[in-house]
Amino acid sequence: MKKNVIKMENRGIKQDKKTRQKEYIVILLIILIPILIVMGGVIWGFLHPEQQYIISDGTIEKSITLNPGSVDEACKALGFEDMIITKQEQEGGKIIVKVSPALHATIKTKQTSITVRFTECTVRELLEEKGFSFDDDDEVIPPLDTRLKKDTDITIIDVEYEEQIESEQVAFEIETKDNNEMLKGQQKITQYGVYGEKEVTYKIKFEDGEQISEEMISEEIVKEPVNCIIEKGTKEPETEDEKKQAEQIEVEKTAETTTKKLQQTVQVPEQQIIYSTNPEDLSTAGRAYVWSVPAGIQDNTVNKIITAGDGSSYEYTSVIDVTATAYHRVEEGGLTTATGTTTKYGTIAVDPSVIPLGTRLYVVSDGGQSWSYGPGLAEDTGGLIKGNKIDLFFMTGDEANQFGVRSAKVYILKD
């Protein structure tokens, strides 16, 4: 019995110790938690001190204290939105900020278009700040020294220049000389004309990769032209034979004049035109026929048929844009073609690698409305006829000079 009482007393003592330990822990926690909270606040405040911000836009000044916050947060909290910081400095525990209203610019180039925020500055300063590159040739709108004080658009045009050298013909002149051994009315070519050649340098301007202008900056003659010399008779007929020759010359002149007048009013079929092969014959017979083909063709692109102003129609296989020049009978080689035929109206010199010799062609102005050379045959070549270039034959230098150089369309006719 006594042993049991002792055991119970010992158990009670142990329970009292555990209870007291728990009480000690609770008391300790009650004491430590506030201390820890205070210490944590102290540490937090040390690590994250309150910060006073003073913000001004030059008219209004406001301040705010944040813990700790940032300049952007302070601007937003004080109502300074869509502003750009122009100056920021710290005085003691204060951060003093100056802001300006944001301006907006849309910067456009060939590759991109972006909108940026900025404060008053020049175009050059803004472009350099935003990382845009340009050189002295480039065009900037508005100009680089323009001061920007409001929203604007800025365009950068990439400008490049290239030099291009082209070979061009140099026209020869026609000289006439009197020959007292030839009867009046007679004439002959004693020296054929030869075109010269010159190298012309052009300055080509490109804007954003597209050609804008072309300016000739120099030219150099690399081959001098050779003039055509025509001798004209001045001798009065003396003998009976000479008188008969003079009468025949007069008859031919009268017939030629009559033919010209008829051709101006009546369209002459091609087979009725006689083309002279005599080098002394500088007749313009045939000119009225060629130029009597009215301009203003109609192009049925679906069926590939062109109809000329005179009602004649032609089937074609393709169309080529070319540059057309003119040559004539008084030039060297002006009588016989590269294929051995005799030059006449409708003879066309081509680059055989572009238009094969023997191809039937129809040549009109670019657009087909202002002039028409009409049908022809690719049967000649020329030293300067390369690529998309053709040479149209005329009987005289006056006609060729009148034609000059023109943009043209060549219809490749169906065989």
Secondary structure, DSSP 4 states (H G I P E B T S, - for coil): -HHHHHHHHHHHHHHHHHHHHHHHHHHHHHHHHHHHHHHHHHHHHHHS--EEEEEE-SS-EEEEEESS--HHHHHHHHT--SEEEEEEEEETTEEEEEEEEPEEEEEE-SS-EEEEEE-SEEHHHHHHHTT----TTSEEES-TTPEE-S-EEEEEE-EEEEEEEEEEEE---EEEEEEEEEETT-EEEEE-BB-EEEEEEEEEEEETTEEEEEEEEEEEEEE--B-EEEEEEEEPP-SHHHHHHHHHHHHHHHHHHHHHHHHHHSPPPGGGPPPP--TT----TTHHHHHTS-S--EEETTTTEEE-TTS-EEEEEEEEEEEEEEEETTBTT-SB-TTSPBP-TTEEE--TTTS-TT-EEEEEETTSSS-EEEEEEEEE--TT--SSEEEEEESSHHHHHHH-SEEEEEEEE--
